[in-house]
């Protein structure tokens, strides 16, 4: 379970940072279709905010995975 949380956490961080950089600076035009915030029509106009939320959620998933690891080590 920890491995899955870590993978999803890193993917969300990557998507969040990529979406933020693309939304604010427009550097990654080649990756436009690879970013989730640009693919979902629901998020049109809110790409930067959605990217921030995705990045924060990724950090939260990594924190949960790390806390699960510490609980197992304590037992």
C-alpha positions as a printed NumPy array, in Angstrom:
array([[  0.   ,   0.   ,   0.   ],
       [  2.87 ,   2.353,   0.792],
       [  4.409,   1.853,  -2.618],
       [  1.122,   2.701,  -4.322],
       [  0.715,   5.859,  -2.216],
       [  4.279,   6.911,  -2.984],
       [  3.847,   6.371,  -6.726],
       [  0.568,   8.298,  -6.819],
       [  2.073,  11.005,  -4.619],
       [  5.028,  11.521,  -6.939],
       [  2.777,  11.449,  -9.998],
       [  0.515,  14.101,  -8.495],
       [  3.511,  16.262,  -7.594],
       [  4.87 ,  15.902, -11.114],
       [  1.497,  16.762, -12.647],
       [  1.074,  19.692, -10.261],
       [  4.499,  21.186, -10.949],
       [  4.16 ,  20.599, -14.676],
       [  0.717,  22.149, -14.783],
       [  1.861,  25.122, -12.725],
       [  4.907,  25.798, -14.884],
       [  2.916,  25.36 , -18.079],
       [  0.045,  27.493, -16.821],
       [  2.16 ,  30.366, -15.53 ],
       [  5.142,  30.403, -17.869],
       [  4.061,  28.344, -20.859],
       [  7.438,  26.609, -21.053],
       [  6.157,  23.096, -21.606],
       [  3.898,  23.488, -24.621],
       [  5.047,  20.076, -25.884],
       [  3.619,  18.492, -22.718],
       [  0.268,  20.275, -22.93 ],
       [ -1.686,  17.099, -23.696],
       [  0.189,  15.065, -21.071],
       [ -0.962,  17.228, -18.162],
       [ -4.239,  16.245, -16.507],
       [ -5.23 ,  19.851, -15.812],
       [ -5.206,  20.578, -19.545],
       [ -7.092,  17.443, -20.586],
       [-10.139,  17.803, -18.328],
       [-12.596,  20.312, -19.778],
       [-14.046,  20.822, -16.294],
       [-10.841,  22.603, -15.214],
       [-10.699,  25.013, -18.165],
       [ -9.706,  28.405, -16.828],
       [ -8.63 ,  26.98 , -13.465],
       [ -5.516,  25.099, -14.544],
       [ -3.143,  26.891, -12.176],
       [ -5.35 ,  26.371,  -9.137],
       [ -5.943,  22.727, -10.007],
       [ -2.197,  22.188, -10.434],
       [ -1.554,  23.656,  -6.984],
       [ -4.2  ,  21.386,  -5.453],
       [ -2.703,  18.358,  -7.21 ],
       [  0.774,  19.184,  -5.917],
       [ -0.469,  19.622,  -2.348],
       [ -2.418,  16.376,  -2.588],
       [  0.742,  14.634,  -3.813],
       [  2.677,  15.878,  -0.779],
       [ -0.166,  14.709,   1.467],
       [ -0.07 ,  11.216,  -0.056],
       [  3.695,  11.043,   0.457],
       [  3.249,  12.119,   4.08 ],
       [  0.634,   9.415,   4.653],
       [  2.905,   6.794,   3.104],
       [  5.78 ,   7.926,   5.313],
       [  3.629,   7.841,   8.445],
       [  2.479,   4.311,   7.564],
       [  6.129,   3.345,   7.259],
       [  6.91 ,   4.8  ,  10.697],
       [  3.964,   2.989,  12.288],
       [  5.179,  -0.334,  10.897],
       [  8.711,   0.345,  12.137],
       [  7.404,   1.137,  15.642],
       [  5.526,  -2.148,  15.911]])
